[in-house]
Amino acid sequence: MSFLLSRTMLNPENSDMFTPRSVLAAFGTGFAPAKVAVSSPAAAAQSQSHLAGASPMQQSAVSEAVRGGGLLVVAQWDAKQGEADKVADILRGFVPLAQGEPGVKLFLIGQGKDNPTQFLFYELFADDAAFAAHQASDHFKTLIAGEALPRLAKRERAQYVLL
């Protein structure tokens, strides 16, 4: 499954920046009200509207994924000029392998709709050990470290603990 996200969908106030809340809202299906604190009543209402629009199956899947907390990793990549298609191909092969790893609760990668050189990763691991195992896997070493990273102009990552 491929998720296409534009920067303005993620944070319309500043289209050059992703925020944890904007990522959660863009991937939708009620992450924010389920486990992430929101900073204002308006933000809570907006998050609730995402939950209200989700199907019962989506709500159940999200609730199950976040049950028990975990380590949330959000990353953004910018591919070098002329490399976006190759990076996307590498990631299409990588996603199913990562999604099948023990301790991976949720693993999504989106490619920018308006800027296809940009990739957004949204990964939820059971714990730090699952994240370490992910990075030590053969497919991570081969596809990500060996093939994808050399094609990037920029790579940023941040880690969060679910509330």
VMD Tcl script that draws the C-alpha trace (Angstrom):
set ca {
  {0.00 0.00 0.00}
  {1.33 3.44 -0.88}
  {0.46 6.65 0.93}
  {0.83 9.94 -0.91}
  {1.12 12.99 1.31}
  {1.73 16.60 0.46}
  {3.62 18.91 2.79}
  {0.58 21.18 3.08}
  {-1.61 18.26 4.17}
  {0.83 17.60 6.97}
  {1.26 21.13 8.27}
  {-0.62 23.80 6.35}
  {0.79 26.63 8.49}
  {4.36 25.85 7.45}
  {4.64 23.69 4.37}
  {8.35 23.13 5.01}
  {7.93 21.37 8.35}
  {6.40 18.12 9.55}
  {5.16 18.02 13.12}
  {4.17 14.96 15.17}
  {0.54 16.13 15.20}
  {0.52 16.81 11.44}
  {1.93 13.36 10.73}
  {-0.66 11.74 12.97}
  {-3.45 13.76 11.36}
  {-2.28 12.96 7.83}
  {-2.17 9.24 8.50}
  {-5.50 9.78 10.21}
  {-7.73 7.12 11.68}
  {-7.64 8.63 15.14}
  {-4.11 8.34 16.40}
  {-4.20 11.65 18.24}
  {-7.25 11.10 20.45}
  {-6.35 7.50 21.12}
  {-2.94 7.98 22.72}
  {-1.34 11.34 21.91}
  {-2.03 14.44 23.96}
  {-3.31 17.41 21.99}
  {-2.59 20.99 22.96}
  {-5.95 22.69 22.45}
  {-9.68 22.00 22.26}
  {-9.61 22.87 18.55}
  {-6.85 20.33 17.94}
  {-8.80 17.72 19.90}
  {-11.94 18.40 17.84}
  {-9.97 18.09 14.60}
  {-8.42 14.82 15.78}
  {-11.87 13.51 16.78}
  {-13.15 14.32 13.28}
  {-10.45 12.05 11.83}
  {-11.55 9.28 14.18}
  {-15.21 9.79 13.33}
  {-14.45 9.30 9.62}
  {-12.53 6.08 10.15}
  {-14.21 2.75 9.61}
  {-14.61 0.42 12.60}
  {-11.92 -1.82 11.07}
  {-9.49 1.12 10.83}
  {-10.26 2.20 14.40}
  {-9.70 -1.36 15.63}
  {-6.42 -1.73 13.72}
  {-5.12 1.57 15.06}
  {-6.20 0.77 18.62}
  {-4.47 -2.60 18.40}
  {-1.26 -1.09 16.95}
  {-0.89 1.48 19.71}
  {-1.95 -0.81 22.57}
  {0.89 -1.13 25.05}
  {2.76 1.92 23.75}
  {5.97 1.57 21.85}
  {8.69 3.52 20.12}
  {7.46 5.81 17.33}
  {10.05 6.74 14.72}
  {9.27 9.48 12.20}
  {11.76 10.09 9.43}
  {11.96 12.31 6.40}
  {14.15 11.71 3.40}
  {14.90 13.95 0.46}
  {16.23 12.09 -2.56}
  {19.00 13.56 -4.68}
  {18.00 15.03 -8.03}
  {17.08 12.23 -10.44}
  {17.02 9.53 -7.73}
  {13.39 9.65 -6.48}
  {12.11 6.86 -8.75}
  {14.92 4.52 -7.74}
  {14.45 5.31 -4.03}
  {10.70 4.64 -4.38}
  {11.42 1.29 -6.06}
  {13.81 0.30 -3.27}
  {11.26 1.28 -0.62}
  {8.45 -0.66 -2.34}
  {10.56 -3.78 -1.97}
  {11.57 -2.93 1.59}
  {8.17 -2.12 3.13}
  {6.71 -5.65 3.15}
  {9.92 -7.01 4.67}
  {9.91 -4.39 7.43}
  {6.19 -4.85 8.09}
  {6.79 -8.56 8.70}
  {9.51 -8.11 11.32}
  {8.84 -9.21 14.91}
  {8.09 -6.19 17.08}
  {6.94 -3.98 14.21}
  {3.47 -2.71 15.04}
  {3.04 -0.26 12.16}
  {5.29 0.64 9.24}
  {4.23 3.19 6.63}
  {6.18 5.14 4.04}
  {4.69 7.93 1.96}
  {6.09 9.74 -1.06}
  {5.36 13.45 -1.51}
  {2.47 14.08 -3.86}
  {3.64 17.59 -4.76}
  {7.33 16.84 -4.25}
  {8.12 13.22 -5.19}
  {11.73 13.57 -4.02}
  {10.41 13.58 -0.45}
  {9.62 10.47 1.61}
  {7.99 10.28 5.03}
  {8.42 7.26 7.31}
  {6.04 6.49 10.15}
  {7.20 3.45 12.11}
  {5.89 2.05 15.38}
  {8.00 -0.57 17.15}
  {7.09 -2.55 20.27}
  {10.25 -1.29 22.00}
  {13.86 -0.18 21.54}
  {14.98 -3.78 21.01}
  {12.58 -4.20 18.06}
  {13.94 -0.98 16.51}
  {17.53 -2.20 16.98}
  {16.64 -5.56 15.41}
  {15.04 -3.71 12.47}
  {18.24 -1.78 11.83}
  {20.33 -4.96 12.17}
  {18.22 -6.92 9.66}
  {19.82 -8.05 6.40}
  {17.17 -6.27 4.32}
  {17.78 -2.99 6.18}
  {21.54 -3.27 5.69}
  {21.21 -4.18 2.01}
  {18.28 -2.07 0.79}
  {18.39 0.95 3.09}
  {22.03 1.36 4.13}
  {23.49 -0.10 0.94}
  {21.15 1.10 -1.80}
  {18.85 3.90 -0.63}
  {20.95 6.09 1.69}
  {23.61 6.88 -0.94}
  {20.79 8.30 -3.12}
  {19.68 10.84 -0.49}
  {20.39 14.53 -0.17}
  {18.93 14.63 3.36}
  {17.82 12.21 6.08}
  {16.18 13.26 9.34}
  {14.78 11.05 12.12}
  {13.06 11.63 15.43}
  {11.92 9.16 18.09}
  {8.83 9.48 20.28}
  {7.27 7.48 23.09}
  {3.51 7.04 22.78}
  {1.45 8.59 25.52}
}
mol new
graphics top color blue
foreach p $ca { graphics top sphere $p radius 0.5 }
foreach p [lrange $ca 0 end-1] q [lrange $ca 1 end] { graphics top cylinder $p $q radius 0.2 }
display resetview
